[in-house]
Structure formats: structure tokens, C-alpha cells
């Protein structure tokens, strides 16, 4: 291993919290922030990196540059990108903060200027004019379309970066994007379109968007909802878009007043809405449901007159937003809905009873009736704290599963699918995720063969990589979809 560059970019700043306050679980252990940016090459590898793996694995997550001024929420931290580049069987690593306008202002001030979701506060007036009332941390996901890579936060515009992880700046599709962009866009593998939405605390509460393969925003349609709600993810099939109107109510007035800005109000019920992609201005077809919550969709596909959706579902919002009487929800499990557009009937089934989240498919088959899906499995999930201990592979056609476990002291997260360009099977490729040894305080990038679910290689990283949210594979080479557009 060879350290090429190291930069210390933070300042000591004590948190404005009571001396006896319990440390946040999202600032300790696997989530403990790091305080520098490095570049390292010639990384040691256990096993052999397949020669077909040529590209960049990039994962996003919250890594506060300064100690929070109040109660910290896991969604608050400044985005930090961690990337491993593969070329000619060799691997190199780099990490970079997403250099937002808000973070630049805080660095000039030498300390935090923004509050968070648990204790919101406005920044000073001069910072408000420069960076807005909400810091665009861009800490949730990464995606690529039409030669541009984006770091994403669902409440703001996308932030463009290059594959050396340098921030370029916020992007608004040549001024055409109104409102924010979801952290979970979808790329249609057949048409090359980028499909996404944005939710807002102000009418219209949802906007649905499509960008063509060249990156031009060609569709922007308001979607009517009775109230503002948090909508973290959605589903896309070949012919339909599926929205989730769930009773996690978004109240910006309460947030500004220092109260919980997102509340679980099950009396409103729940709905799943289906929109035909070829008729984006037509009415959404809504299916009424008993209240439930889900953060992440696995996939969707069309089946005759029905749309089939798989996602990780639980009974109520399983994230806390400053409520004094918050009660944790049961862990999510994989569920399947069948939405029959001809009869109006909806059915629901539990695919697996084991706690799971961070579901992914081979994105080259997204929106199609792909056979396999992958999600994180856990050794512990209680009181909102979770340890992902491996990857479960679901045979969605056969109803079976298999798993890969990390070591007994190791925790991981979401695994991105890396397709093998030389094979065409649904599961022809590898799964990549960062794994941390909690006792040793060290991290590896683990590569698992998606067909056998056995470890192919481990790239030993030069530092501990804190736990995070979502990542993606950006292949080098030919023009194509999210995985293969060269930059």
C-alpha cells in the first residue's frame, strides 16, 4: 500500500451538548466519523480481482466535518464519498467530502452553522443567502447519467462530482429541475432514460421527472397528494411508475419551530399509486392499504395487467425524528405486492421473515422480471440500531435464498451489483460492499461472486471506512447505462 495524499480538513469544535449526554450511536462504533481525506494506491488484496472488473465502486454516507451543535440525526452528516478504483487487477482508494456551499461556510467559520433534523436551526443570514436554509449534504446515494455523476440527498438538488470524487457543484438540468431530486432514481436499462421524482413540503407535494439518455429533462409532472409526506423511494417497471403515499407526514412549520418535522400519523392510511409511463399526465391509480412503512424498494416488473413490487416493509416509520415518545418499529422484512390494474385488487405477501434492508438487483435488469435480488442480513436489529452481517441472495422465482456471511466481528451494509460484461445470466457478476472489523478498527472492500455467494477477493483498505448508506458501480468503457457511461 502506498499513501499518495493525505489532507486534514476539519477543526476541533466541541459539541454544544450537556456533559452527561449519552453519545449518539451514529457517531460511535462503526459510524464514528473520520477527519481527513487520503489517496492510496497499490492496495493489498486477498484473493484475485477478476480482470473484467474495471471501474470505480463509490459509496456515500454521513460523515460530519464538525461535531454537531445539538442532538445528531443519522441523516444530518456531511456527505463523504469513498471510492475504490480497479484497473488491470490493481486497486486504489480515495475519499472526499462533498464540498457543499454550507460546508464551505462552516469551514470559514471554523464550526457548525446548521442544526439538524432533531434540532433544526437556521444558519446566519449571510449563510442563508449563500447556501440556503437546509445544508445540501448530498450524503445518501450516488448515481450516474449521461456522463455526469451525482451525489444525492432527497431534500435538495443533485450535486455533481467527478470520478476522482471532486465536487463540481449543484446541478439543475439546465434550469429545468423544479424542487429536489430523490436519492433513489432509476435508470431504464432498455431505453437509457433516467426516471426520478422529488417530494416537497409545499404543493405540489410530488413532481415526477424523466431525463432522456442525453441528459435532457423531458418530463416534469406534478402529482397530487392530500398532504406532504416523506417518500424515500419508489418503483419503476417497464411500463409503470409506482409511488408510496405513506403516513410519514412532513411538517416544515413544526421543523422550523424546533418540533419533530416528520411524524407518523397512521390515521391517514396508506396508498400505493401506479402511473403509466407512456401517459405521465394521466391520473395516478391508487390502491388503498393498511398503514405500513418502507424505506427501500428491491424491484418492480409488469405481469399482464398487474404490477409486482418487492420492498423491505415494516409496520410503522422506523426512524426517529426527535419525538419524545418514539417507539421503535419491528425490523423490516422483504414483502411483495401485486397491484392488479384490471380488477383494482391488491395483494401482499411476506417473502421472508428475516430482518433485512438495503435491497438491490442487477441494475441492467431493473424494472424487468429478474430472478435474483440481494439484501443485507443482520445479526442484530433492536431499538433502531442494526448490524448488517452479510448478504442474502433471493431467488425471487424459486422462493429460495442463500447467503454470504462476513466475519463474526465484521459489519457491512448495502452491496452494489457489478455485472460481468462477458456473461449474460441474471446473477452473472459480483457484489461489492465495505466491511469493517469492529475489534481491529480496519475496513476491507469485499467482492462476492453473485452466483456462488463465495468471496472472490478482499481489498485491504488503508483506513477504517465508517458505515454509510448507498453506493454504486461505475464501469469504465463503453457508452450505456448507469454502470457503463464513461466520464
Secondary structure, 3 states (H helix, E strand, C coil): CEEEEEEECCCCCCCCCCCCCCCCHHHCHHHCCCCEEEEEECCCEEECCCCCCCEEEEECCECCCCCCCCCCCCCCCCEEEEEEEEECCEEEEEEEECCCHHHHHHHHHCCCCCCCCCCCCCCCHHHHHHHCCCCCCCCCEEEEECCEEEEECCCCCEEEECCCCCEEEEECCCCCCCCCCCCCCEECCCCCCEEEEEECCCCCCEEEEEECCCCCEEEEEEECCCCCECCCCCEECCCEEEEEECCEEECHHHHHCCCCCEEECHHHCEEEEEEEHHHCCCCCEEEEECCCEEEEEEEEEEECCEEEEEEEEECCCCCCCCCCCCCCCCCCEEEEEEEECCCCCEEEEECCCCCEEEEECCHHHCCCCCCEEEEEEEEEEECCEEEEEEEEEEECCCCEEEEEECCCCEECCCCEEEECCCCCCCCCEEEEEEEEECCCCEEEEEEEECCCCCEEEEEECCCCCCCCCCEEEEECCCCCCCCCCCC
